[in-house]
Amino acid sequence: MVANLNKSNELLSSDPDERYVRDRLVWNPAMHAIPISGIRRMVNRAAELDDVLHLSIGQPDFPTPRHIIDAHIHALEAGQTGYTMDAGLPELLTALKDYYNDKYRSTLSEDNFLITTGATEGIYLMITAMAAPGREFIIADPTFLLYAPLIRMNGGQVRTVPTKASEGHQIDPERIINMIGPNTHAIILNSPSNPTGTVYPRETIEWLCQEAAYRGVEILSDEVYDRLILDDIDYPSVLSCATDLDGVSVVSSFSKTYAMPGLRVGWIVADQNTIRTLRRYHMFTTTVASTPAQWAGVAALLGDQSCVDSMVREYSRRRDRVVDLVADTPGLTGYWPQGAFYIAPSLPNGVDAGKLCMRMLEETGVCVIPGDAFGEASNSLMRISYSTSMENIEEAFQRLQPWMARQPELEGHG
């Protein structure tokens, strides 16, 4: 077959900037499912301003513990810079197996784990491997911003369960169960939650696991913040609530627990058949996670855990103060988050958090993230991160509280 060069020349401009119009000639139309990041919009604008205080950053402000850094450096110096096995570094698989079996009294083996390039790749692998036209996924609103676009990019449908700050952003398990229909493929959980810091109680997780198993619905649980529990409560992982691993998978990482987000090491826990399938898929995405970083992960799991305990104590101290500050801020309705380092208080009905937060950033230099970054029904929320110093928190609220009191749309909501 001979190409019609004349027709091609008509379509392609001689100007290189016009010739490669990405939306028309390069990108898969599914790329339109990826929204403009509400987080990036705020952070980019903040970068253009002076004297900005960030209550926006979703990563630990603590240094990576020394023994983890040393392990990473030692691996580099020892020449550990080649590929690992496709499932991950064997020593890390064993360390994870031992950690989870000790924590949940389970009987997992190394074959139940896949090491990924951060939890992000783990979520990507799980969702894109499951999502397909006609399949429905149930998620909370607000929730982590990665889930819905990945579902939609692959033809799946998103059904959301709105939550309220006045109810601590808890999900109603009965409502979720009633939403399950013939096209429901999976329920995605995130506890502790980003952006709300909410920890779902054991009875909620157990009920959902039981009903999902009965109906043949998958459960994907994003448990990245499972070690950042700020109260004296028993964390209910799906691994301790489900009767077995059939239809249940967990994604987690070292990033938040050990203050090592840039090292990009996460993992998936699932039944062995799922892991075998995902290992093939993983080889076509990032191949393997960084080898030296995986050795750092071994050191994190096997080393002194007092670094985690001290970080959790400090997050808890900041949480206590932020809850009080939110309660004293005109227009905000708060609650008591029990995990992670976030709170997502609500504004009065009808207030556009996106516009308000941008105006607050430009006029006070305080950067928070509006709720529309995390869900279509969350436009009246703002996410406040307390992964910053207590001094920054105090100064930020000293700026934003009097400013909020002057905003006309918040009058009468003190």
C-alpha positions as CSV (number, residue, x, y, z in Angstrom):
1,M,0.0,0.0,0.0
2,V,1.4,3.4,-1.0
3,A,1.0,6.3,1.5
4,N,-0.7,9.4,0.2
5,L,2.1,11.9,0.8
6,N,0.1,14.8,-0.5
7,K,-2.7,14.1,2.0
8,S,-0.2,13.9,4.8
9,N,1.3,17.2,3.8
10,E,-2.1,18.8,4.0
11,L,-2.6,17.5,7.5
12,L,0.9,18.4,8.9
13,S,1.9,22.0,9.1
14,S,5.4,23.0,8.0
15,D,5.7,24.8,11.4
16,P,7.1,22.2,13.9
17,D,5.2,23.8,16.8
18,E,2.0,23.3,14.9
19,R,2.9,20.0,13.3
20,Y,2.9,17.9,16.4
21,V,-0.4,18.9,18.0
22,R,-0.4,16.3,20.8
23,D,-4.2,16.1,21.4
24,R,-4.8,15.4,17.7
25,L,-1.9,13.4,16.5
26,V,0.0,11.8,19.4
27,W,-1.9,11.2,22.6
28,N,-4.4,8.4,23.2
29,P,-7.8,10.0,23.8
30,A,-7.8,8.3,27.2
31,M,-5.3,10.9,28.3
32,H,-8.2,13.3,28.6
33,A,-9.3,11.4,31.7
34,I,-6.3,12.9,33.5
35,P,-7.4,16.1,35.2
36,I,-5.2,19.1,35.8
37,S,-3.8,18.6,39.3
38,G,-5.4,20.8,41.9
39,I,-2.3,20.2,44.0
40,R,0.0,21.3,41.2
41,R,-2.1,24.4,40.5
42,M,-1.6,25.6,44.0
43,V,2.0,24.6,44.4
44,N,3.0,26.2,41.0
45,R,1.3,29.5,42.0
46,A,3.0,29.3,45.4
47,A,6.4,29.0,43.7
48,E,5.8,32.4,42.1
49,L,5.3,34.1,45.4
50,D,7.5,35.1,48.3
51,D,7.2,34.1,52.0
52,V,4.8,31.2,51.4
53,L,4.0,28.8,54.3
54,H,3.0,25.4,53.1
55,L,0.3,23.4,54.7
56,S,0.0,21.6,51.4
57,I,2.9,19.2,51.1
58,G,2.0,15.5,51.4
59,Q,5.4,14.1,52.4
60,P,7.2,13.8,55.7
61,D,9.3,16.8,56.8
62,F,11.7,14.5,58.8
63,P,15.1,13.4,57.4
64,T,15.4,9.8,56.3
65,P,16.7,7.8,59.3
66,R,20.5,7.4,59.2
67,H,20.6,3.6,59.2
68,I,18.4,3.6,56.0
69,I,20.7,6.1,54.3
70,D,23.7,4.1,55.3
71,A,22.2,0.9,53.8
72,H,21.5,2.7,50.6
73,I,25.0,4.1,50.3
74,H,26.5,0.7,51.2
75,A,24.5,-1.0,48.5
76,L,25.8,1.5,46.0
77,E,29.4,1.0,47.1
78,A,29.0,-2.7,47.1
79,G,28.0,-2.7,43.4
80,Q,24.3,-3.5,44.0
81,T,23.2,-1.5,41.0
82,G,21.9,-4.2,38.7
83,Y,18.4,-5.6,38.2
84,T,16.8,-7.6,41.0
85,M,14.4,-10.5,40.3
86,D,11.2,-9.4,38.7
87,A,9.3,-9.8,42.0
88,G,11.9,-7.8,43.9
89,L,15.0,-8.2,46.0
90,P,14.7,-11.6,47.7
91,E,15.9,-10.2,51.0
92,L,13.2,-7.5,50.9
93,L,10.5,-10.0,50.0
94,T,11.5,-12.1,53.1
95,A,11.7,-9.1,55.3
96,L,8.2,-8.0,54.2
97,K,6.8,-11.5,54.7
98,D,8.2,-11.7,58.2
99,Y,6.9,-8.2,59.0
100,Y,3.4,-8.9,57.9
101,N,3.2,-12.3,59.4
102,D,4.3,-10.9,62.7
103,K,2.0,-7.9,62.6
104,Y,-1.1,-9.8,61.5
105,R,-0.4,-13.4,62.5
106,S,-0.9,-14.4,58.9
107,T,0.8,-17.2,56.8
108,L,2.0,-15.1,53.9
109,S,5.0,-16.3,51.8
110,E,7.4,-14.3,49.6
111,D,5.2,-15.3,46.7
112,N,2.4,-13.0,48.1
113,F,4.5,-9.9,47.4
114,L,5.6,-7.8,44.5
115,I,8.0,-4.9,44.9
116,T,7.0,-1.8,42.9
117,T,8.4,1.6,42.2
118,G,6.6,3.3,45.0
119,A,3.0,2.7,46.0
120,T,2.0,4.7,42.9
121,E,3.1,2.0,40.6
122,G,1.4,-0.6,42.7
123,I,-1.9,1.3,42.4
124,Y,-1.3,1.8,38.7
125,L,-0.7,-1.9,38.1
126,M,-3.8,-3.0,40.2
127,I,-6.3,-0.5,38.7
128,T,-5.2,-0.7,35.1
129,A,-5.1,-4.5,35.3
130,M,-8.7,-4.5,36.6
131,A,-10.4,-1.6,34.9
132,A,-12.3,-2.2,31.7
133,P,-15.4,-0.9,29.9
134,G,-18.5,-1.7,31.8
135,R,-16.8,-2.3,35.1
136,E,-17.7,-0.1,38.1
137,F,-15.4,0.9,40.9
138,I,-16.7,2.3,44.2
139,I,-14.5,4.9,45.9
140,A,-14.9,7.5,48.7
141,D,-15.2,11.2,47.9
142,P,-12.8,12.8,48.8
143,T,-10.1,10.3,48.3
144,F,-6.6,10.0,46.8
145,L,-6.5,11.6,43.4
146,L,-4.9,8.7,41.5
147,Y,-7.8,6.2,41.5
148,A,-10.6,7.8,39.5
149,P,-8.4,8.9,36.5
150,L,-6.8,5.5,36.1
151,I,-10.2,3.8,36.2
152,R,-11.6,6.2,33.6
153,M,-8.5,6.0,31.4
154,N,-9.2,2.3,31.0
155,G,-12.9,2.6,30.3
156,G,-14.2,1.8,33.8
157,Q,-16.9,3.7,35.6
158,V,-16.5,5.5,39.0
159,R,-19.2,5.5,41.6
160,T,-18.4,7.7,44.6
161,V,-19.5,7.7,48.2
162,P,-19.4,11.3,49.5
163,T,-18.3,11.8,53.1
164,K,-18.6,14.8,55.4
165,A,-16.2,16.5,57.7
166,S,-19.0,16.8,60.3
167,E,-19.0,13.0,60.4
168,G,-15.3,12.6,60.4
169,H,-15.3,11.6,56.7
170,Q,-16.3,8.1,57.7
171,I,-17.8,5.9,55.0
172,D,-21.1,4.2,55.5
173,P,-20.5,0.5,54.7
174,E,-24.2,-0.2,54.3
175,R,-24.4,2.5,51.7
176,I,-21.5,1.0,49.8
177,I,-23.0,-2.5,50.0
178,N,-26.3,-1.2,48.6
179,M,-24.4,0.4,45.7
180,I,-23.0,-3.0,44.6
181,G,-24.6,-4.1,41.4
182,P,-24.0,-6.6,38.6
183,N,-21.3,-4.4,37.1
184,T,-19.4,-3.6,40.3
185,H,-15.9,-4.9,40.0
186,A,-14.0,-3.5,43.0
187,I,-14.2,-1.3,46.1
188,I,-11.1,0.9,46.7
189,L,-10.3,1.8,50.3
190,N,-7.7,4.2,51.6
191,S,-7.3,4.2,55.4
192,P,-5.7,6.2,56.9
193,S,-7.0,8.5,54.2
194,N,-5.3,11.1,52.0
195,P,-6.7,13.8,52.2
196,T,-8.8,13.3,55.3
197,G,-6.6,11.4,57.8
198,T,-9.6,9.3,58.6
199,V,-9.1,5.7,59.9
200,Y,-12.0,3.4,59.2
201,P,-13.0,1.2,62.2
202,R,-12.6,-2.5,62.2
203,E,-16.3,-3.2,61.9
204,T,-16.5,-1.2,58.7
205,I,-13.6,-3.1,57.1
206,E,-14.8,-6.5,58.3
207,W,-18.3,-5.8,57.0
208,L,-17.1,-4.7,53.6
209,C,-14.7,-7.6,53.3
210,Q,-17.4,-10.1,54.1
211,E,-20.0,-8.6,51.8
212,A,-17.5,-8.1,48.9
213,A,-16.4,-11.7,49.1
214,Y,-20.0,-12.9,49.1
215,R,-20.8,-10.9,46.0
216,G,-17.5,-11.6,44.1
217,V,-16.3,-8.0,44.4
218,E,-12.6,-7.2,44.7
219,I,-11.2,-5.0,47.4
220,L,-8.1,-2.9,46.8
221,S,-6.8,-1.3,50.0
222,D,-4.3,1.5,49.9
223,E,-2.5,1.3,53.2
224,V,0.4,3.6,52.7
225,Y,-0.2,5.4,56.0
226,D,-0.9,2.2,58.1
227,R,2.0,2.9,60.5
228,L,1.0,6.6,61.0
229,I,-1.8,5.9,63.5
230,L,-2.0,8.9,65.9
231,D,-4.2,7.4,68.6
232,D,-4.0,4.2,70.7
233,I,-6.2,2.2,68.4
234,D,-5.8,-1.2,66.6
235,Y,-5.3,-0.5,62.9
236,P,-7.7,-2.7,60.9
237,S,-5.9,-3.7,57.7
238,V,-8.0,-5.7,55.3
239,L,-5.3,-8.4,55.8
240,S,-6.6,-8.9,59.4
241,C,-10.3,-8.4,58.4
242,A,-10.7,-10.7,55.4
243,T,-11.0,-14.4,55.8
244,D,-8.4,-15.0,53.1
245,L,-6.6,-13.2,50.3
246,D,-9.0,-14.2,47.5
247,G,-10.3,-10.9,46.1
248,V,-8.3,-8.8,48.5
249,S,-5.1,-6.9,47.8
250,V,-3.0,-4.3,49.6
251,V,-0.7,-1.6,48.3
252,S,1.8,0.1,50.6
253,S,5.3,1.7,50.7
254,F,8.1,2.9,52.8
255,S,7.6,6.5,51.7
256,K,5.5,7.9,54.6
257,T,6.5,5.6,57.4
258,Y,10.2,6.0,57.1
259,A,10.4,9.4,55.5
260,M,11.9,8.1,52.3
261,P,9.4,9.1,49.5
262,G,12.2,9.8,46.9
263,L,13.6,6.3,47.1
264,R,10.4,5.0,45.5
265,V,9.9,1.6,46.9
266,G,6.5,0.1,47.4
267,W,4.8,-3.3,47.3
268,I,1.6,-5.2,46.6
269,V,0.3,-7.9,48.9
270,A,-2.1,-10.4,47.2
271,D,-2.8,-14.0,46.5
272,Q,-0.1,-15.8,44.6
273,N,-2.0,-16.0,41.3
274,T,-2.5,-12.3,41.3
275,I,1.2,-11.7,42.0
276,R,2.3,-14.0,39.2
277,T,0.1,-12.1,36.8
278,L,1.3,-8.7,38.0
279,R,4.9,-9.7,37.8
280,R,4.5,-10.0,34.0
281,Y,2.8,-6.6,33.8
282,H,5.4,-5.1,36.1
283,M,8.2,-6.1,33.7
284,F,6.5,-3.8,31.1
285,T,6.2,-0.8,33.3
286,T,9.2,0.0,35.5
287,T,10.8,-3.5,35.2
288,V,12.1,-3.4,38.8
289,A,12.4,-0.9,41.6
290,S,15.8,0.7,42.4
291,T,18.1,-2.0,43.8
292,P,20.0,0.2,46.3
293,A,16.6,1.6,47.5
294,Q,15.3,-1.9,48.1
295,W,18.3,-2.6,50.3
296,A,17.4,0.6,52.1
297,G,14.0,-0.9,52.6
298,V,15.5,-4.1,54.1
299,A,17.3,-1.8,56.6
300,A,14.1,0.0,57.4
301,L,12.2,-3.1,58.3
302,L,15.0,-4.8,60.2
303,G,16.5,-1.8,61.9
304,D,15.5,0.2,65.0
305,Q,11.9,1.3,64.8
306,S,12.2,4.1,67.3
307,C,12.5,6.5,64.4
308,V,8.9,5.7,63.4
309,D,7.7,6.0,66.9
310,S,9.2,9.4,67.3
311,M,7.7,10.7,64.0
312,V,4.3,9.4,65.0
313,R,4.5,11.1,68.4
314,E,5.3,14.4,66.7
315,Y,2.5,14.0,64.1
316,S,0.1,13.3,66.9
317,R,1.3,16.5,68.8
318,R,0.8,18.5,65.6
319,R,-2.6,16.9,65.0
320,D,-3.8,17.9,68.4
321,R,-2.9,21.5,67.9
322,V,-4.2,21.7,64.3
323,V,-7.6,20.4,65.4
324,D,-7.8,23.2,68.0
325,L,-6.7,25.8,65.4
326,V,-9.3,24.6,62.9
327,A,-12.0,24.8,65.5
328,D,-11.0,28.4,66.1
329,T,-11.0,29.4,62.4
330,P,-14.0,31.2,61.1
331,G,-15.9,29.2,58.4
332,L,-14.2,25.8,59.0
333,T,-15.8,22.7,60.4
334,G,-13.3,20.2,61.6
335,Y,-13.2,16.7,63.2
336,W,-10.6,14.4,64.8
337,P,-8.4,12.6,62.2
338,Q,-6.7,9.5,63.6
339,G,-4.0,8.8,61.0
340,A,-1.6,10.2,58.4
341,F,-0.8,13.9,58.6
342,Y,-3.9,15.5,57.1
343,I,-7.2,17.1,58.0
344,A,-9.9,18.1,55.5
345,P,-12.2,20.6,57.2
346,S,-15.3,21.8,55.3
347,L,-16.4,25.3,54.4
348,P,-20.0,26.5,54.4
349,N,-22.2,25.0,51.6
350,G,-21.8,26.9,48.3
351,V,-18.3,28.3,49.1
352,D,-15.9,27.5,46.3
353,A,-12.8,26.2,48.0
354,G,-10.7,26.4,44.9
355,K,-11.2,30.2,44.5
356,L,-11.0,30.8,48.3
357,C,-7.8,28.8,48.7
358,M,-6.1,30.6,45.7
359,R,-7.1,34.0,47.1
360,M,-5.8,33.0,50.5
361,L,-2.5,32.0,49.0
362,E,-2.1,35.2,47.1
363,E,-3.2,37.5,50.0
364,T,-1.7,35.7,53.0
365,G,1.0,33.4,51.6
366,V,-0.6,30.3,53.2
367,C,-0.9,27.4,50.8
368,V,-3.5,24.6,51.4
369,I,-5.1,22.3,48.8
370,P,-8.8,22.8,47.8
371,G,-11.0,19.7,48.0
372,D,-11.8,19.5,44.3
373,A,-8.3,18.0,43.8
374,F,-9.7,14.9,45.6
375,G,-13.2,14.5,44.4
376,E,-16.0,16.0,42.4
377,A,-18.3,16.4,45.5
378,S,-15.6,17.9,47.7
379,N,-15.4,21.5,46.3
380,S,-16.2,22.9,49.8
381,L,-13.3,21.2,51.5
382,M,-9.7,22.2,52.0
383,R,-6.8,19.8,52.8
384,I,-4.4,20.9,55.5
385,S,-1.2,19.0,55.9
386,Y,0.7,19.1,59.2
387,S,3.8,17.5,57.8
388,T,5.6,20.7,58.7
389,S,7.0,22.2,61.9
390,M,4.8,23.4,64.7
391,E,6.3,26.9,64.2
392,N,5.1,27.0,60.6
393,I,1.7,25.7,61.6
394,E,1.3,28.4,64.3
395,E,2.4,31.2,61.9
396,A,0.2,29.9,59.1
397,F,-2.9,30.0,61.3
398,Q,-2.0,33.4,62.6
399,R,-2.2,34.6,59.0
400,L,-5.2,32.7,57.8
401,Q,-7.6,33.1,60.8
402,P,-8.0,36.9,60.6
403,W,-8.1,36.7,56.8
404,M,-10.9,34.1,56.9
405,A,-12.9,36.3,59.4
406,R,-12.9,39.1,56.7
407,Q,-14.2,37.0,53.8
408,P,-17.8,38.0,53.0
409,E,-18.8,34.4,51.9
410,L,-17.9,33.2,55.4
411,E,-19.9,35.9,57.4
412,G,-22.0,34.3,60.0
413,H,-20.0,31.1,60.1
414,G,-17.6,31.9,62.9
